[in-house]
Amino acid sequence: MSNDGIRQEQEFIDLLRARLGALEAQAESAVQAALGQEVTNAQTRLERDVRVAENSGLLAAYASGEHGLCFGRLVFRDGADHHIGRLGIRADDEERTPLVVDWRADIARPFYLATGYEPMGLRRRRHITTERNRVTALHDEILDLGDAERSGFEGSDADDVLLAALDAARTGRMHDIVQTIQAEQDRIIRAPHHGVLVVEGGPGTGKTAVALHRAAYLLYAQRELLARRAVLIVGPNPAFLAYIGQVLPSLGETGVLLATPAELFPGVRATGTDTPAAAAVKGAAAMADALAAHLRDLQALPDPALVVEHDDGVLILTREIAAAARERARATQLPHNLARPHFAFAVIDALTEQLVERLGHDPFGDENLLGPDDQALIGKAVAASAAVHAAIDELWPQLTPEQFLADYLEEPTHLPPADAEAVRRPHDSRPELPARWEWTPADVPLLDEAAELLGEDDSARRAAEEALRQEQIAYAQGVLDLSYGSRTQEFEDRDDEDSEYLAAHDLIDAERLADRQEEVDHRTAAERAAADRTWAFGYVIVDEAQELSPMAWRLLMRRCPTRSMTLVGDPAQTSEPAGCGSWDAALSPHVADRWQRVVLDVNYRTPAEIMDTAAAVPRTADPSFTPPRSVRSTGVRPWALNVPTAEELPGAVAKAVAEHTAPDRRLAVIAPEAELDALAAVVPEAARGVSPDLTQPVVLLAPAQAKGLEFDTVLVVEPDGFGANELYVALTRATQRMGVLHTATLPFGLELETVR
C-alpha cells in the first residue's frame, strides 16, 4: 500500500480523534451541568439522573473507542464511502454527517460478509491496522471487478490481518475481534434475539468471542429494553470472568452483569467444595422434588394435639384444626412463607371459636352469652398470644432459604440412601446461623430453589417502610406549617391581591416535599440486578453451558422468563459431575424443542499440530469424533517428557517453565489439584488461586480453571490424573507450543514426540 494511502487514512484518524475529544468534553460538561442542576421535585430529579446516566455512558463509550477508533473502510459501486469503527461518530454539522459507522450498524455488514462472489455492492474493502491511533498498515480487497469479470477477486491480505491477530502474543486478557469477525461468526452475532440459540463449537472456534460480541450487538440493537433489564453473562469460574472482563467495556458496553453460577444467589459466597458424588446428586433434577417434599413434611400436624396455655384457659390445637388450616393455606398455591399467614389465621379463628364457645357457653340454652364485641376482644387476645404463635411456628415455621437448606442437608430426605449419604452434612460441621457452613457452588441452585418454594413474606418490611414514609410526610408538613406561620406581619397586612410573593407552602405539599428527601438509587441496572434474586434479565448468555446441572438450569430459566438466551459450549468438553452434556437434556424441560443450534467448526486458536494430537483423546471413546479444522500451522510439534519418579516431577516442571518462558508471552502449567502445592513451591513466580492474575508470565491452574482460556505455551502435567474431557481441554489451550510432563504411562491414544 502506498504511503499516500497511509497518509490519507492517518489524516482521517487524526480528524476522528479531534472529534472524539470534543464529544468527550461535551459529555463531561453535560454530566457536571446535570449534577449541578437544582432538583425541585421527583420529575426533575428523574430527568437529572437520566442525563447523568446517559452522558456517563457516553463517556465510557468514547473512552473505549479511543483504541481501534477506525479499522475498516467500505467503498461501494454507487460511490458511497464509509469508515467502520468501534462506535459511530458524527460530524458537528447541520446534517450530522457520519464520520465513522458503528461496526454493529447494518451498513457495516459487508465488511464481514461480502465476498468476490457476493460483493454486496462493494467495490473495495479496506482493513486499517493501527497502533495507538497510528496507521501502520492498509490491506485492500477488490471485490467487484465489473460485469466483465463476475467471479470477483479477494486479496489474501485480509487473511494476513486475521493470521496476525491469531499469532499475536497473548496478554492474559481476551480482546475484542471486531476487526476480524468472520462471516459465520457475524451471522450468529446478528441473529434474531428471541428464543434460545445454542452456539456449539470445539476448542478455539471463537464461540466465547462470538457470544460477547452478540451481547454488544444486542445492547446496540435493543438499547432501550436491555439498558433497563440488563444482560447476564454466566461463565464457569472467576478466572474465566477475569479473562473476558474487558471485552464489553472495550466495545463501550457496561450494562452487563458477569457472574459464575456460584454467584447467582445474592448474599452467599460459595467457597466450599463438594465431592464429585455430592455435586452430582445436588445437581440432579430429582433434588427439586426432594426439597419440595421435605418442605411439605415441615407443614406438620400434631399427633394427636398441641396444648396451648392461655390466660383464659388451655386451648387444644387438634389434628383436625391443623389439617383444615393446612388445607386452606395450601389451597392458596402460594409459596410456604406467603401461605403461612393463611394457616395462622385459620388456626387463630378455630382457637378463638373454641375459647368463645367455652367462655360464652349458656348452661341453660344454646345461645352464646358473649356479644360480638366480647368475641372480637377474645380473638385479639388469641392472635396476640405468644403461646399460640409458638404452636403455629411448630406446625408451619417461617424459614429462610439458608436455614431450610442447611437443616435439610443435615438430614436429607426423599432421596435414595446412597444419595442422601453423599450430600449429608453433620450438624457439628457448622456454627449457628447466619454463617452456617461454607456453601458450595452446587448449593447455590438449591438455595434458589428453596427461595422459590418458600417465598418472601415482606409485609413487615413494607409496613415499616410505609410507617417511615408517613413520619417523613408528617415532618414535611411540620416544616410547611412553620413556613406558613412565620410569614411576616408586613405580608399579612398587604392588601395587594396581585402580589407575586410565594412561600414554600404555596408551591409544594407535604407529600411532594417528603419525596424530595428520598434517597435516589444511582446504581446501574446490572448493579441492581446483582442484588436482587428475583430480577428478570432482558437477555442471558451462558458460556461453557454444557457444564450446568439441571438444577442450575432451573435457576437460570427463572432469571430469564422470556427465554431470550445464547448458550455457548461443547459437549465434548463436559467435565462437571452434574453437567448435562446433551443440549436436549438441558433444554427440553424448559423450552421443549423450541431452540436452535448452530455449529462453529473452524479453529482459530489451536495450531493444527496441537489439535491433531489433542483429538486423539476424545477419539478413544468415539472413533468418529471430528475436531474443528485449524486455520493455521506453526510447524512446531507438541512434545512429551517422561520423568522417572514422582519426586523428580516438580523439578522437571520448574526446569521446563524456565526454558519455555519468553518475554511478552504467557505460559500456563495445568496440573491435577493434588499436584498444585508441590508445583507452586518450585515455581514461586507463578500466579495461582481461585482467580489468578492471568496477565502474569506464568500461571498455575487446575483443569477446571483452564476452561475458555488461552496461552502462548501450555505445559500439561501428569495427564493420567485428568478426566478424559479435562485432558482434552488442557491440551487445547495453547496458541503456539504445548508440552506434556508425566511419570505414568501416557493415556491411550495420546502420541507425542518424546524429548530428553
C-alpha positions in Angstrom: 0.0 0.0 0.0 1.3 3.4 -1.0 2.5 6.0 1.5 -0.2 8.3 0.2 -2.9 5.9 1.3 -1.5 5.6 4.8 -1.1 9.4 5.0 -4.7 9.9 4.0 -6.0 7.4 6.5 -3.8 8.9 9.2 -5.3 12.4 8.5 -8.7 10.9 8.8 -7.8 9.1 12.1 -6.5 12.4 13.4 -9.8 14.1 12.5 -11.7 11.4 14.3 -9.6 11.8 17.4 -10.2 15.5 17.5 -13.9 15.0 17.1 -13.9 12.3 19.8 -12.1 14.7 22.1 -14.8 17.4 21.5 -17.6 14.8 22.2 -15.9 13.7 25.4 -15.7 17.3 26.6 -19.4 17.8 25.7 -20.4 14.7 27.7 -18.3 15.7 30.7 -19.8 19.2 30.6 -23.3 17.7 30.4 -22.6 15.4 33.4 -21.3 18.3 35.5 -24.3 20.5 34.5 -26.8 17.8 35.4 -25.1 17.2 38.8 -25.3 20.9 39.5 -29.0 21.2 38.5 -31.4 22.3 41.2 -33.9 19.5 42.0 -37.4 20.8 42.8 -39.5 17.6 42.5 -39.4 13.9 41.7 -39.7 14.7 37.9 -36.7 17.0 37.8 -34.7 14.5 39.9 -35.5 11.7 37.4 -34.6 14.0 34.5 -31.3 14.8 36.2 -30.5 11.2 36.9 -31.3 10.2 33.3 -29.0 12.9 31.9 -26.2 11.8 34.3 -26.6 8.2 33.3 -26.8 8.8 29.6 -23.8 11.1 29.5 -21.7 8.9 31.8 -22.4 6.0 29.4 -21.3 8.2 26.5 -18.1 9.0 28.3 -17.4 5.3 28.8 -18.1 4.6 25.2 -15.9 7.4 24.0 -13.1 6.1 26.2 -13.4 2.6 24.8 -13.4 3.9 21.2 -10.1 5.6 21.7 -8.3 2.3 20.7 -9.3 0.9 17.4 -11.2 4.0 16.6 -11.4 3.1 12.9 -10.4 -0.3 11.5 -12.1 -0.5 8.1 -13.4 1.3 5.1 -16.1 0.3 2.6 -16.2 1.8 -0.9 -19.4 0.9 -2.8 -20.1 0.7 -6.5 -22.6 3.6 -6.2 -20.0 5.9 -4.8 -20.9 5.6 -1.1 -17.8 5.5 1.1 -17.9 4.6 4.8 -15.3 4.1 7.5 -16.1 1.4 10.1 -15.1 1.6 13.8 -15.9 0.5 17.3 -18.6 3.2 17.7 -20.4 5.6 15.5 -19.2 9.2 15.3 -20.9 12.1 13.5 -19.5 15.4 12.3 -20.5 18.7 14.0 -22.6 20.0 11.2 -26.3 20.5 10.4 -26.6 17.2 8.7 -24.7 15.4 11.5 -22.8 13.6 8.7 -21.5 10.2 9.8 -17.7 10.2 10.0 -17.3 6.6 11.1 -20.0 3.9 11.3 -20.5 1.6 14.3 -19.5 -2.0 13.4 -22.9 -3.2 14.5 -24.9 -1.0 12.1 -26.5 -2.7 9.1 -24.4 -0.7 6.6 -21.3 -2.3 8.1 -22.3 -5.9 7.4 -20.5 -6.1 4.1 -17.2 -5.6 6.0 -17.8 -9.1 7.5 -19.9 -10.9 4.9 -19.0 -9.6 1.4 -17.1 -12.0 -0.9 -16.0 -11.8 -4.5 -18.9 -14.0 -5.4 -21.4 -12.0 -3.3 -19.8 -8.4 -3.1 -23.0 -6.9 -1.6 -22.5 -3.8 -3.7 -18.9 -3.3 -2.6 -16.1 -2.3 -4.9 -13.3 -2.3 -2.3 -12.9 -3.3 1.3 -10.0 -1.9 3.3 -8.6 -3.2 6.6 -6.9 -0.4 8.5 -4.3 -1.6 11.1 -3.4 1.0 13.8 -1.2 1.0 16.8 -2.2 3.6 19.4 -4.1 5.6 16.7 -1.1 5.5 14.3 -1.9 3.8 11.0 0.7 1.1 10.4 -0.7 -0.9 7.5 -3.6 -1.0 5.0 -4.9 -4.2 3.3 -7.3 -3.7 0.4 -9.6 -6.3 -1.3 -11.2 -5.6 -4.7 -14.5 -7.4 -4.5 -16.2 -6.4 -7.7 -14.3 -6.0 -11.0 -17.4 -5.3 -13.0 -19.6 -7.3 -15.3 -16.7 -8.5 -17.5 -15.2 -10.5 -14.6 -18.1 -11.6 -12.4 -16.0 -14.0 -10.3 -14.5 -11.2 -8.4 -11.3 -11.1 -6.5 -10.4 -11.5 -2.8 -7.0 -10.4 -1.8 -5.0 -12.6 0.6 -4.1 -9.5 2.6 -7.4 -10.0 4.5 -6.2 -13.4 5.7 -2.9 -11.7 6.8 -4.9 -9.4 9.1 -6.6 -12.5 10.7 -3.4 -14.5 11.0 -1.5 -11.6 12.5 -4.2 -11.3 15.2 -4.1 -15.1 15.8 -0.3 -15.2 16.0 0.0 -12.2 18.4 1.2 -12.8 21.9 -1.4 -13.4 24.5 -1.8 -10.8 27.2 -3.8 -12.7 29.8 -7.0 -10.9 28.8 -9.3 -11.6 25.9 -9.5 -8.8 23.3 -12.5 -8.0 21.1 -12.4 -9.3 17.5 -14.4 -6.5 15.8 -11.7 -6.2 13.2 -11.5 -9.9 12.3 -15.1 -11.2 12.7 -15.6 -13.9 10.2 -18.8 -14.3 8.1 -20.1 -17.4 10.0 -19.5 -15.5 13.3 -21.2 -12.4 12.1 -24.4 -14.3 11.2 -24.6 -15.6 14.8 -23.8 -12.3 16.3 -26.7 -10.6 14.4 -29.2 -13.5 14.7 -32.7 -12.6 16.0 -32.6 -12.2 19.7 -35.8 -14.0 20.6 -35.7 -17.6 21.9 -32.8 -19.9 22.8 -29.8 -20.0 20.5 -27.2 -22.7 21.1 -23.7 -22.0 19.7 -21.7 -25.2 19.7 -18.0 -25.2 18.8 -14.9 -27.1 19.7 -11.7 -25.5 21.2 -10.5 -22.3 19.5 -13.6 -21.7 17.4 -14.2 -18.3 18.9 -17.5 -19.2 20.4 -16.9 -17.1 23.5 -15.9 -14.1 21.5 -19.0 -14.5 19.4 -21.2 -14.6 22.5 -19.6 -11.4 23.9 -19.9 -9.6 20.6 -23.5 -10.8 20.3 -24.1 -9.2 23.7 -22.6 -6.0 22.4 -24.8 -6.2 19.3 -28.0 -6.8 21.2 -27.2 -3.9 23.5 -26.9 -1.8 20.4 -30.0 -3.1 18.6 -32.2 -3.4 21.7 -30.8 -0.5 23.7 -33.9 0.7 25.4 -35.1 -2.7 26.6 -31.7 -4.1 27.6 -30.5 -1.0 29.3 -33.5 -1.3 31.6 -33.4 -5.0 32.2 -29.6 -5.6 31.8 -27.8 -8.6 30.3 -26.4 -11.5 32.4 -23.3 -13.3 31.2 -22.5 -16.5 33.1 -19.0 -18.0 33.0 -17.6 -21.2 34.5 -15.2 -19.7 37.1 -13.7 -16.4 38.4 -10.5 -16.8 36.3 -12.6 -17.0 33.1 -14.6 -13.9 34.1 -11.4 -12.0 34.7 -10.1 -13.1 31.3 -13.2 -11.9 29.4 -13.9 -8.9 31.7 -12.5 -6.2 29.4 -14.2 -7.2 26.1 -17.5 -5.5 26.5 -16.1 -2.3 28.1 -13.7 -2.1 25.2 -16.8 -2.0 23.0 -18.4 0.7 25.0 -20.9 -1.6 26.8 -21.2 -1.6 30.6 -24.9 -2.7 31.2 -23.8 -6.3 31.7 -23.5 -8.4 34.8 -20.8 -11.1 34.7 -21.2 -13.9 37.2 -20.3 -17.5 37.8 -23.2 -19.9 38.7 -21.9 -19.9 42.3 -22.5 -16.1 42.5 -26.2 -16.1 41.5 -27.7 -16.1 45.0 -27.3 -12.6 46.5 -25.6 -12.6 49.9 -24.0 -16.0 49.5 -20.3 -16.7 48.6 -20.0 -20.3 47.6 -16.4 -21.1 48.5 -16.7 -24.7 49.7 -16.2 -27.8 47.7 -18.2 -31.0 47.2 -17.2 -34.5 46.4 -18.0 -35.4 42.8 -20.7 -37.7 44.1 -22.3 -34.9 46.2 -22.1 -32.4 43.3 -23.8 -35.0 41.0 -26.7 -35.6 43.5 -27.2 -31.9 44.2 -27.3 -31.0 40.6 -29.8 -33.7 39.6 -33.4 -32.6 38.7 -34.7 -35.0 41.4 -33.4 -32.6 44.0 -36.3 -30.2 43.2 -38.8 -32.8 44.1 -36.9 -33.8 47.2 -36.8 -30.3 48.5 -40.5 -29.7 47.8 -41.4 -32.9 49.5 -39.3 -32.1 52.5 -41.0 -28.7 52.8 -44.4 -30.3 52.8 -43.2 -32.5 55.7 -42.4 -29.4 57.6 -46.0 -28.3 57.3 -46.8 -30.6 60.1 -49.8 -31.9 62.0 -49.8 -32.5 65.8 -50.1 -36.1 67.0 -52.7 -36.1 68.4 -52.9 -32.4 69.6 -50.9 -29.4 71.0 -51.9 -28.0 74.3 -51.6 -24.2 74.2 -51.6 -22.3 77.5 -53.7 -19.2 77.5 -54.8 -16.6 80.1 -58.4 -17.7 79.8 -57.7 -21.4 79.9 -56.0 -24.1 78.0 -56.6 -24.3 74.2 -56.3 -27.5 72.3 -54.9 -27.3 68.8 -56.2 -30.6 67.5 -55.0 -32.5 64.4 -58.3 -31.7 62.8 -57.9 -28.0 63.3 -54.3 -28.1 61.9 -55.3 -30.2 59.0 -58.1 -27.9 58.0 -55.8 -24.9 58.3 -53.1 -26.6 56.3 -55.5 -27.4 53.5 -56.7 -23.8 53.5 -53.1 -22.5 53.3 -52.1 -25.0 50.6 -55.2 -24.2 48.5 -53.8 -20.6 48.0 -50.9 -22.2 46.0 -48.7 -19.5 47.5 -45.1 -20.2 48.5 -44.6 -21.5 52.0 -43.9 -18.3 53.8 -46.6 -16.4 51.9 -49.1 -19.1 52.7 -48.2 -19.1 56.4 -50.5 -16.2 57.3 -53.4 -18.1 55.9 -52.5 -21.1 58.0 -52.1 -18.8 61.1 -55.4 -17.0 60.6 -57.2 -20.4 60.2 -55.7 -21.7 63.4 -56.4 -18.4 65.3 -60.0 -18.4 64.1 -60.5 -22.0 65.2 -58.9 -21.4 68.6 -60.9 -18.2 69.1 -64.1 -20.1 68.3 -63.0 -22.8 70.8 -62.5 -20.2 73.5 -65.6 -18.2 72.7 -67.7 -21.5 72.9 -66.2 -22.3 76.3 -66.4 -18.8 77.9 -69.8 -17.9 76.5 -71.5 -21.2 77.0 -75.0 -20.9 78.3 -75.7 -23.8 80.6 -79.5 -23.2 80.3 -79.7 -22.8 76.5 -78.0 -23.0 73.1 -77.1 -19.3 72.7 -73.7 -17.9 73.4 -73.7 -15.3 76.1 -70.8 -13.3 74.6 -71.7 -10.4 72.3 -69.8 -9.5 69.1 -67.5 -7.0 70.9 -66.6 -9.6 73.5 -65.8 -12.2 70.9 -63.7 -9.7 68.9 -61.6 -8.9 72.1 -61.1 -12.7 72.7 -60.0 -13.0 69.0 -57.4 -10.2 69.5 -56.1 -11.9 72.7 -55.7 -15.2 70.9 -54.0 -13.5 68.0 -51.6 -11.7 70.3 -50.7 -14.8 72.4 -47.1 -15.8 72.2 -48.0 -19.4 73.0 -50.4 -19.6 70.1 -47.7 -18.2 67.8 -45.2 -20.7 69.1 -47.7 -23.5 68.2 -48.1 -22.1 64.7 -44.3 -21.9 64.3 -44.0 -25.5 65.3 -46.5 -26.6 62.7 -45.7 -24.1 59.9 -42.4 -22.5 60.6 -41.2 -19.2 59.0 -38.0 -20.2 57.1 -35.1 -18.6 55.2 -33.6 -20.5 52.3 -30.3 -20.8 54.1 -31.9 -22.2 57.2 -34.1 -24.6 55.3 -31.3 -26.0 53.1 -28.8 -26.3 56.0 -31.4 -28.2 58.0 -32.2 -30.4 55.0 -28.5 -31.3 54.3 -28.1 -32.3 58.0 -30.8 -35.0 57.5 -31.6 -35.4 53.8 -35.0 -37.0 53.0 -36.8 -38.2 49.9 -33.5 -39.4 48.3 -32.1 -42.9 47.8 -29.9 -43.9 50.8 -26.7 -43.6 48.9 -27.6 -40.2 47.5 -28.6 -39.0 50.9 -25.3 -40.1 52.4 -23.4 -38.4 49.6 -24.9 -34.9 50.4 -25.2 -35.2 54.2 -23.6 -32.5 56.3 -23.4 -33.3 60.0 -24.7 -30.7 62.5 -21.3 -30.3 64.2 -19.8 -29.1 60.8 -21.5 -25.7 61.1 -21.8 -22.9 63.7 -25.1 -21.1 64.2 -26.8 -19.0 61.6 -26.2 -16.8 59.7 -22.8 -18.2 59.0 -23.9 -21.9 58.9 -21.1 -23.5 56.9 -19.2 -22.9 53.7 -21.7 -23.1 50.9 -20.6 -24.9 47.7 -21.3 -23.9 44.1 -23.7 -26.9 43.9 -25.6 -25.5 46.9 -26.5 -22.2 45.1 -29.2 -23.6 42.8 -30.6 -25.4 45.8 -30.8 -22.2 47.7 -32.5 -20.6 44.8 -35.0 -23.5 44.6 -35.6 -23.1 48.3 -36.2 -19.4 47.9 -38.8 -20.2 45.2 -40.5 -22.8 47.4 -40.5 -20.5 50.5 -41.2 -17.1 49.0 -40.5 -13.9 51.0 -43.1 -12.5 53.3 -42.2 -8.8 53.1 -45.3 -7.5 54.7 -43.4 -6.4 57.8 -40.8 -4.6 55.7 -43.4 -2.8 53.6 -45.3 -1.8 56.8 -42.1 -0.4 58.3 -41.3 1.5 55.0 -44.8 2.9 55.0 -44.6 4.0 58.6 -41.3 5.7 57.9 -42.8 7.5 54.9 -45.7 8.7 57.0 -43.2 10.0 59.5 -41.4 11.9 56.7 -44.6 13.3 55.4 -45.6 14.5 59.0 -42.2 16.1 59.4 -42.5 17.8 56.0 -46.0 19.1 57.0 -44.4 20.5 60.1 -41.8 22.3 58.0 -44.6 23.8 55.8 -46.7 24.7 58.8 -43.7 26.6 60.2 -43.2 28.3 56.9 -46.8 29.4 56.9 -46.7 30.6 60.5 -43.5 32.6 60.0 -44.9 34.9 57.4 -44.1 38.5 58.2 -46.8 40.8 59.5 -46.0 43.1 56.7 -47.1 40.4 54.2 -50.2 39.7 56.3 -51.2 43.4 56.2 -50.8 43.7 52.5 -54.0 44.5 50.6 -52.4 43.8 47.2 -54.1 40.8 45.9 -51.8 40.7 42.9 -48.7 40.2 44.9 -46.4 37.6 43.4 -44.7 36.8 46.7 -44.8 33.0 47.1 -43.6 30.9 50.1 -42.7 27.2 50.2 -46.2 26.2 51.4 -47.7 27.9 48.3 -45.5 25.8 45.9 -45.5 22.2 47.3 -47.4 19.9 49.6 -46.0 17.7 52.3 -46.0 14.5 50.3 -44.0 16.0 47.5 -41.6 17.7 49.9 -41.1 14.3 51.5 -40.4 12.7 48.1 -37.6 15.2 47.5 -35.8 13.9 50.6 -35.9 10.2 49.5 -32.6 8.7 48.7 -32.0 8.2 45.0 -30.8 4.8 43.7 -27.9 5.6 41.4 -27.0 2.0 40.7 -27.0 0.7 37.2 -29.5 -1.9 36.1 -26.7 -4.5 36.3 -25.8 -3.5 39.9 -29.4 -3.6 41.0 -29.8 -7.0 39.3 -26.8 -8.4 41.2 -28.5 -7.7 44.5 -32.0 -8.9 43.5 -32.6 -12.6 43.3 -35.9 -12.1 41.5 -34.6 -9.8 38.8 -35.7 -10.7 35.3 -32.9 -10.1 32.8 -33.5 -8.9 29.3 -31.0 -11.4 27.9 -28.8 -14.2 29.3 -25.6 -15.6 27.7 -24.1 -18.7 29.2 -20.5 -19.9 28.4 -19.4 -23.5 28.9 -23.2 -24.2 29.1 -22.7 -27.9 28.8 -21.3 -27.9 32.4 -24.5 -26.7 34.1 -26.5 -29.1 36.1 -30.3 -29.5 35.7 -30.8 -27.5 39.0 -28.6 -24.7 37.7 -30.7 -24.6 34.5 -33.8 -24.2 36.7 -32.2 -21.2 38.4 -31.2 -19.6 35.1 -34.6 -20.1 33.5 -36.1 -18.2 36.4 -33.7 -15.3 35.8 -34.9 -15.0 32.2 -38.7 -15.6 31.9 -38.6 -14.6 28.2 -36.1 -17.4 27.5 -34.0 -15.0 25.4 -30.7 -16.7 25.6 -27.5 -17.6 23.8 -25.8 -20.7 25.1 -22.2 -21.4 24.2 -20.4 -24.7 24.7 -19.0 -28.0 23.6 -20.4 -31.3 24.9 -17.1 -32.9 24.2 -15.6 -30.7 26.9 -18.1 -31.6 29.7 -16.3 -32.4 32.9 -18.6 -31.4 35.8 -20.2 -34.4 37.5 -23.7 -33.0 37.1 -23.2 -31.4 33.7 -26.0 -32.1 31.2 -23.6 -32.6 28.2 -26.6 -33.0 25.9 -28.4 -29.9 24.8 -31.7 -31.7 24.5 -31.4 -32.9 28.1 -30.6 -29.4 29.4 -33.3 -27.5 27.4 -36.3 -29.7 26.7 -37.6 -29.5 30.3 -37.8 -25.7 29.9 -38.4 -24.9 26.2 -39.2 -28.3 24.7 -37.9 -28.3 21.1 -38.1 -24.5 20.7 -34.4 -23.9 20.4 -31.9 -23.5 17.6 -28.4 -24.9 17.3 -25.6 -23.6 15.1 -22.1 -25.1 14.9 -18.7 -23.3 14.6 -16.2 -25.8 13.1 -13.2 -23.6 12.3 -10.4 -23.5 15.0 -8.7 -20.1 15.0 -6.7 -20.6 18.2 -5.1 -24.0 18.2 -2.4 -24.8 15.6 -3.1 -28.0 13.5 -0.1 -29.8 15.1 -1.6 -29.5 18.6 -5.2 -30.0 17.5 -4.3 -33.3 15.8 -2.6 -34.6 18.9 -5.5 -33.5 21.3 -8.2 -35.0 19.1 -6.8 -38.5 19.9 -8.2 -38.2 23.4 -12.0 -38.0 22.6 -11.4 -40.5 19.7 -10.7 -43.2 22.3 -14.3 -43.1 23.3 -15.8 -42.0 19.9 -13.7 -43.1 16.9 -15.9 -40.9 14.7 -15.0 -37.7 16.6 -14.1 -34.9 14.2 -12.2 -31.9 15.7 -12.7 -28.3 14.5 -10.5 -27.5 11.5 -7.4 -25.4 12.4 -6.8 -22.5 10.1 -3.0 -22.3 10.8 0.0 -24.3 11.4 3.2 -23.4 13.4 5.4 -26.2 12.3 6.1 -27.0 16.0 5.0 -30.4 17.2 3.9 -30.9 20.8 6.3 -32.9 22.9 6.4 -35.2 26.0 8.9 -35.6 28.8 8.8 -38.9 30.7 10.0 -38.1 34.3 11.4 -41.2 36.1 9.8 -40.6 39.5 7.1 -38.5 41.1 9.8 -36.9 43.4 11.6 -35.6 40.3 8.5 -34.2 38.7 8.3 -30.8 40.4 12.0 -30.1 39.5 11.4 -31.1 35.9 8.4 -28.8 35.6 10.4 -25.9 37.1 13.1 -26.5 34.5 10.6 -26.7 31.7 9.0 -23.4 32.8 12.4 -21.7 32.8 13.2 -23.0 29.4 9.8 -22.1 27.8 9.1 -18.7 29.4 9.6 -15.9 26.9 9.3 -12.1 27.0 5.8 -10.8 26.4 4.4 -14.3 26.3 2.1 -16.2 28.6 2.8 -19.7 29.9 0.3 -21.9 31.8 1.0 -25.0 33.8 -2.1 -27.1 34.0 -1.9 -29.9 36.6 -4.3 -32.1 38.8 -5.3 -30.4 42.0 -3.2 -32.9 44.0 0.0 -31.6 42.3 -0.6 -27.9 42.6 1.0 -27.3 46.0 4.2 -29.1 45.1 4.5 -27.2 41.8 3.8 -23.9 43.4 6.8 -24.5 45.7 9.2 -24.9 42.8 7.6 -22.2 40.6 7.0 -19.5 43.1 6.7 -16.8 40.5 3.5 -18.5 39.1 0.2 -16.8 39.7 -2.4 -19.2 41.3 -5.5 -19.3 43.3 -9.3 -19.1 42.7 -8.8 -16.1 40.4 -5.1 -16.0 39.4 -3.7 -12.9 37.7 -3.7 -14.2 34.1 -1.5 -11.2 33.0 1.5 -12.7 34.8 4.1 -14.5 32.6 3.4 -17.9 34.3 0.1 -19.2 35.7 -0.6 -22.4 37.6 -4.1 -23.8 37.0 -6.2 -26.8 37.9 -8.0 -28.3 34.8 -11.4 -26.8 35.7 -9.8 -23.3 35.8 -8.4 -23.6 32.3 -11.8 -23.7 30.5 -12.1 -20.9 27.9 -8.6 -19.6 28.5 -5.7 -19.4 26.1 -1.9 -19.0 26.4 1.1 -18.9 24.1 2.6 -22.0 25.7 1.0 -24.7 27.9 2.7 -27.4 30.0 0.3 -30.2 30.9 1.5 -32.2 34.0 0.5 -35.8 34.8 -2.3 -36.2 32.2 -3.1 -39.6 33.8 -4.6 -37.6 36.7 -7.1 -35.9 34.4 -10.5 -37.0 33.3 -10.7 -37.6 29.5 -12.7 -34.3 28.9 -10.5 -32.4 31.3 -7.4 -33.6 29.4 -8.9 -32.6 26.0 -9.5 -29.1 27.4 -5.9 -28.8 28.8 -4.3 -30.0 25.6 -6.2 -27.3 23.5 -5.3 -24.1 25.5 -2.1 -23.3 23.6 -1.8 -20.9 20.6 1.9 -21.7 19.9 3.5 -24.5 21.8 2.4 -27.4 24.1 4.3 -30.0 26.1 3.4 -32.8 28.5 5.3 -33.9 31.5 4.4 -37.3 33.0 5.6 -40.1 35.3 2.8 -42.6 34.5 2.2 -44.0 31.0 0.6 -41.6 28.7 -3.2 -42.0 28.3 -4.2 -44.4 25.5 -4.2 -42.7 22.1 -2.0 -39.8 23.1 1.0 -39.9 20.8 3.7 -37.3 21.4 7.3 -36.8 20.4 9.5 -37.7 23.4 12.2 -35.3 24.4 15.1 -35.8 26.9 
